[in-house]
């Protein structure tokens, strides 16, 4: 299959300066009101990093959410169309207690603060304070059966709210998946907020996955369905361009992307280029999951 080429936006499609100034003003007001804490540090979780946080203006304005467009500013411009209330998640497949779970029940899980690096396949990265809970708590509640080996996730499919779902860039709805042991790992969370506030629509409201040792496309947004399966499913980007997007998608500076060098990354908040770490720096926690695997072949 021919590798997909990201389109270059026209100058007219780039967010005008006035929009960025307005966004900065709004976020500054959130900070002043205590909605965006400025002093979040690693003590919030044993898994958190103590690296400087990405400016919330950057994290909420430079997004990959292809349901709204391929430009990095498209989600921030268009995601207000999406309605996140009411919302529920349907859990099905190899579970003892399938069913539909309202968002309010998911928000009742004890919420934790995690400061995680987010590394994208295009060689840029951020450090974001997420609020959420380990996915394992939800999976334990629904009870995986002995047949469950994989966990598949699905994003909302509604082209009226998500206008780029009328395009042929992907076979909608967007789907991602993890191996069950990856899904049960305490680093894997369902995020409900960032910077001390609820998730903005463009960042995956009201509920998204965050898997910090994998490339960002694995952290699926705006989840409406979770399925536990005996066989490994094919995720959306893997189906679209298998040479570029493997199932595991572990951050690995030794595996070169066909179109980007992965040995270094650019931090968006300061433009600094740094060396990419294996498993995005979380190797001490997750390397054992892949013992004996060839991570060049199983990328």
C-alpha positions in Angstrom: 0.0 0.0 0.0 1.3 3.5 -0.8 2.3 5.3 2.4 -0.1 8.1 3.3 1.3 11.6 2.9 0.1 14.2 5.4 -1.3 17.2 3.5 0.4 20.5 3.9 -2.2 23.1 5.0 -2.7 26.3 2.9 -1.6 29.5 4.5 -5.3 30.5 4.9 -5.9 27.3 7.0 -3.3 28.2 9.6 -4.7 29.5 12.8 -4.6 33.3 12.8 -2.6 35.2 15.4 -5.8 36.6 17.0 -7.1 33.1 17.6 -3.9 32.1 19.4 -4.0 35.3 21.5 -7.6 34.6 22.5 -6.8 31.0 23.4 -3.9 32.2 25.5 -6.2 34.7 27.3 -8.7 31.9 28.1 -6.0 29.6 29.4 -4.5 32.4 31.5 -7.9 32.9 33.0 -8.1 29.2 33.8 -4.7 29.3 35.5 -5.8 32.4 37.5 -9.0 30.6 38.6 -7.0 27.5 39.7 -8.4 25.3 36.9 -5.0 24.8 35.4 -2.4 24.2 38.2 1.0 25.5 37.4 3.0 23.6 40.0 2.2 20.0 39.2 5.2 17.7 39.8 6.2 14.1 40.0 5.0 13.4 43.5 1.4 13.2 42.1 2.2 9.6 41.0 5.1 7.2 41.3 5.0 6.9 37.5 5.0 10.7 36.9 8.0 12.5 35.3 9.4 15.6 36.8 10.2 17.2 33.5 8.8 20.7 32.7 5.2 20.7 31.6 4.2 21.7 28.1 2.3 25.0 28.0 -1.4 24.1 28.0 -1.9 26.5 25.0 0.4 24.2 23.0 -1.1 21.0 24.2 -4.6 22.0 23.4 -3.8 23.8 20.1 -1.5 21.4 18.4 -3.4 18.1 18.1 -3.7 14.9 16.1 -7.4 14.1 15.9 -8.1 13.1 12.3 -11.8 13.0 12.8 -11.7 16.8 12.6 -9.0 17.2 10.0 -5.3 16.5 9.2 -4.0 20.0 10.2 -2.7 20.3 13.7 -5.0 23.2 14.4 -8.1 21.6 12.9 -9.2 19.8 16.1 -9.0 23.1 18.1 -11.0 24.9 15.5 -13.7 22.3 14.8 -14.0 20.0 17.9 -16.6 22.2 19.5 -19.1 20.6 17.2 -18.8 17.4 19.2 -21.4 16.8 22.0 -20.0 14.9 25.0 -23.1 14.9 27.2 -24.7 12.4 27.5 -21.9 9.8 26.9 -21.5 6.1 27.6 -19.1 3.3 26.8 -20.3 -0.1 25.7 -18.2 -3.0 26.9 -18.6 -6.3 25.1 -16.8 -9.5 24.0 -15.0 -11.9 26.2 -16.2 -10.4 29.5 -18.3 -11.7 32.3 -20.4 -8.5 32.8 -20.9 -6.8 29.4 -23.0 -3.7 29.2 -23.2 0.0 28.7 -21.5 2.2 31.3 -22.5 5.8 31.7 -19.8 8.4 31.8 -20.8 9.5 35.3 -20.1 5.9 36.6 -16.6 6.1 35.0 -16.0 9.4 36.6 -16.8 7.8 39.9 -13.6 5.8 39.8 -11.0 7.3 42.0 -9.1 9.8 39.8 -5.3 10.2 39.9 -2.9 12.7 38.5 -0.2 11.4 36.1 2.4 13.6 34.5 3.3 11.6 31.3 5.3 12.2 28.2 3.4 12.0 25.0 5.5 11.0 22.0 4.1 11.1 18.5 5.3 9.2 15.5 6.1 12.5 13.7 9.0 13.0 16.2 7.4 15.6 18.4 6.6 15.3 22.1 4.9 16.9 25.0 4.8 16.5 28.8 1.1 16.7 30.0 -0.5 16.4 33.5 -3.4 13.9 32.9 -6.2 13.1 35.3 -7.7 9.7 35.1 -7.7 6.1 36.4 -6.0 2.9 35.5 -7.8 1.0 32.8 -7.3 -2.1 34.8 -9.9 -1.0 37.3 -12.6 -0.9 34.6 -11.5 -4.2 33.2 -11.5 -5.9 36.6 -15.0 -4.6 37.1 -16.3 -6.2 33.8 -14.3 -9.4 34.4 -12.3 -10.6 31.4 -12.9 -14.3 30.6 -10.2 -16.9 30.0 -10.6 -16.3 26.3 -9.7 -12.6 26.5 -6.3 -11.8 25.0 -6.7 -8.3 23.5 -8.6 -5.2 24.2 -10.0 -3.1 21.3 -11.2 0.5 21.6 -13.4 2.5 19.3 -13.9 6.2 18.8 -17.3 7.9 18.3 -18.4 7.8 14.7 -20.7 10.7 13.8 -19.7 12.6 10.6 -22.1 15.4 11.5 -20.0 16.1 14.6 -16.7 14.9 13.2 -16.6 16.3 9.7 -13.4 14.6 8.5 -15.1 11.2 8.9 -16.5 11.8 5.4 -13.0 11.5 4.1 -11.3 8.3 2.9 -8.2 8.8 5.0 -9.2 5.9 7.3 -11.9 3.2 7.5 -14.0 4.8 10.2 -14.7 4.5 13.0 -11.2 4.8 14.4 -10.1 1.7 16.3 -7.0 0.8 18.4 -6.1 -2.2 20.5 -3.7 -3.4 23.2 -2.7 -6.8 24.3 -4.5 -7.6 27.6 -1.3 -7.5 29.7 -0.6 -4.0 28.3 -4.1 -2.9 29.0 -3.9 -4.2 32.6 -0.5 -2.4 33.2 -0.8 0.3 35.9 0.8 2.9 33.5 -2.2 2.6 31.1 -4.9 5.0 32.1 -8.3 6.2 30.9 -7.9 10.0 31.0 -10.8 12.2 31.9 -8.9 15.5 32.2 -5.7 17.4 31.7 -4.1 20.4 33.5 -6.6 20.0 36.3 -9.6 20.5 34.1 -11.9 18.2 32.0 -10.5 17.1 28.7 -11.1 19.6 25.9 -12.9 18.1 22.9 -9.8 18.4 20.7 -7.8 16.3 23.2 -10.3 13.4 23.3 -13.2 14.4 25.6 -14.7 13.0 27.5 -12.6 9.9 27.8 -9.4 8.8 26.1 -6.6 6.2 26.5 -3.1 7.2 27.5 -0.4 4.6 27.0 2.8 6.6 27.6 5.4 4.1 26.3 3.8 3.9 22.9 3.5 6.4 20.0 0.6 8.7 20.4 -1.7 7.1 17.8 -2.2 4.2 20.2 -3.8 6.6 22.8 -7.3 6.6 21.2 -9.6 9.5 21.9 -13.4 9.9 22.6 -14.0 6.3 23.4 -17.5 4.8 23.0 -16.7 1.1 22.9 -14.4 -1.4 24.4 -14.2 -5.0 23.2 -12.3 -7.9 24.7 -11.2 -10.4 22.0 -9.4 -13.8 21.8 -7.6 -12.8 18.5 -5.5 -9.8 17.7 -7.5 -7.2 15.8 -6.2 -4.9 13.1 -6.2 -1.3 14.3 -7.0 1.7 12.0 -3.6 3.0 11.2 -2.1 -0.5 10.9 -4.8 -1.3 8.3 -4.1 2.0 6.5 -0.3 1.8 6.4 1.2 -1.3 8.0 4.8 -0.5 7.1 4.5 2.7 9.1 2.2 1.8 12.0 2.7 -1.5 13.7 0.4 -3.1 16.2 2.7 -2.6 19.2 3.9 0.9 18.3 6.4 1.0 21.2 8.6 4.0 21.2 11.9 2.7 19.8 14.6 5.0 18.6 16.3 2.1 16.8 13.4 1.4 14.5 13.2 4.1 11.7 9.9 5.3 10.5 9.8 5.2 6.6 9.4 9.0 6.6 10.8 10.3 9.9 14.0 9.7 11.9 12.9 8.4 15.3 16.2 8.7 17.2 15.4 12.2 18.4 12.3 14.2 19.1 11.3 17.9 19.4 9.6 19.1 22.5 6.9 21.4 21.4 6.9 23.8 24.3 10.5 25.0 23.8 11.5 23.5 20.4 14.4 21.7 22.0 15.5 18.5 20.2 16.3 15.6 22.6 17.3 12.0 22.3 14.4 9.6 22.2 14.4 7.0 24.9 13.4 3.4 24.5 9.8 2.9 25.6 9.7 6.7 25.9 11.7 6.4 29.1 9.3 3.9 30.8 11.4 0.9 30.1 12.0 0.0 33.8 8.2 -0.5 34.1 7.3 -2.1 30.8 10.3 -3.8 29.1 9.4 -7.1 30.8 6.2 -7.2 28.7 8.2 -7.8 25.6 10.9 -10.2 26.9 12.0 -12.5 24.1 10.4 -10.5 21.3 12.2 -9.0 18.3 11.1 -5.4 18.6 12.4 -4.6 15.1 10.0 -7.1 13.7 7.2 -6.6 16.2 7.2 -2.8 15.9 
